[in-house]
Amino acid sequence: MILFTSIIESTRENHKKFDRIYEQFYLYAYKIAFEIIQDVQKMEDVMQVIFTNVWRSLDKMTDKRSTKALIAVIARNTAINEDKKYKTINKRFISIDDDIMYDFTPNIDEDSKNPVDIVVSQENIQYIYSQIKSLKKIYSEVLLLHLKFHFTPESIADALNINIKTVYTRLNRGMNLLRKSLEEKGDEINE
């Protein structure tokens, strides 16, 4: 029981220490990482990785000077690694800006064998894809991979090297933005 109590106390102390470090050095780490990343949208993910690495290194942070030095190293190295990942991903994937149909095959059920319905359906899909492409890249990327290329959220997380929760968040936010965009366009057409 004494061992369990000391583990709980140690965990509480680590959380307090981490909170103090986070409050004190967040902007410092952000500035270092931003010099490398140069993209505000990517910085949210990069900062999560940086402070995950800080958490793993808590035991090495004994005083303010060593903490600041270690955070500088962690922020710089993490930013360099994340920047390389983003650049590799952009080279590896088909560009989401391509206007190619990628073997579009409409689903034809018994009620819609009319060629006009098929063409209208195809035009709607292309319009929706164009609206997705107009969203911020962090949302359009995951939406197109999921909707157009049928990637699962897990495979998107692996491919983009981001957390699965981040994928679900971006899918949800992207769908909400897409829905809002389509509703606004529909209102403009109806006026």
Beta strands, then each sheet from edge to edge (+ up, - down):
end
